[in-house]
Amino acid sequence: MTTAAVGTGARAGFVSRLAAIIADMIILWVGVNGAALLLRTNAQTLHRFAPPVSLASLLLLCSPLIAALYKIFFWRMWGQTPGKWLLGLRVVGLDGGKVGVGRAAIRVVGYLVSALPFYLGFLWVLGPERRGFHDHLAGTKVVYAPRPMPRLPSSGERRLIPRRFSAH
């Protein structure tokens, strides 16, 4: 896929972007709290050998950093977090290209700034450009990412399938 083809979809709306954020929050919550539960259980089981600091509490304390790294990693690698993937959305630059680490980090900082005044920065998505304050700050947009259609086997490939598995 070429860089120009990455961000050619229509800009995503408020509801689908909100649903993707909620999905990501659930994924992060389950992951961080699941890991904290395992660390707490491990510390109780091995209480004699456990470090003096609760690793579960330390993990929960670092959860905002974990959430920021989660977003930066997925935006940089695939242009979409798992929540955005579930909703068929992708974060791209204004030129339609991929998002780099710097732009992704600015976007995360923009999330914080967008949330501070009663989440008003997120309401900018309701405007005609469908870009939140964080998108304006980072020079990004969120587009619908068409999923590739599965390729059906050709007639020559169908003969390779054993008869007991074919529909004939």
Secondary structure, DSSP 8 states (H G I E B T S, - for coil): --HHHHT-S-B--HHHHHHHHHHHHHHHHHHHHHHHHHHHHHHHHTTTTS-SS-HHHHHHHTHHHHHHHHHHHHHHHTSS-HHHHHHTEEEEETTS----HHHHHHHHHHHHHHHTTTTHHHHGGGSTT---HHHHHHTEEEEE----------HHHHTTS-TTTS--
